[in-house]
Amino acid sequence: MDVFAISVDHKSPPPEPAKQGSPNPRPDKVAARADAVPSEMKVEAIDHETLEQAARELETRFDVQVEMAQDESTGRYVVRIMSSDGQRLIRQMPPESALRMAAQAKQGQLRGMMESVV
């Protein structure tokens, strides 16, 4: 099974603001369209062995525990970085909020939630 990593070129300019009379009523929000994604973003498949090696390096270099598991509601893989004693969550990718949204989207409930946010 492949796991994906996304790298972003941080030197790319920010998106241009919406022009006057634009159909987007909130120019401060970026439209979620495929053509709005910068071409500098690259998605590469990473094999499980490479991912395990990166996790072990994180554990050694930063004295943390790295846990990898599959979320039951979405089927997505989750990486948790825990304190060295395993008692405190330092970082989770993707975060719980993203997992909840993915689960709701999978069940067809995301449309109403997104309309209430906009």
Buried (B, 14 or more C-beta within 10 A) or exposed (E): EEBEEEEEEEEEEEEEEBEEEEEEEEEEEEEEEEEEEEEEEEEEEEEEEEBEEBBEEBBEEEEBBBEEEEBEEBEEBBBBBBEEEEEEEEEBEBEEEBBBBBBBBEEEEBEEEEEEEE
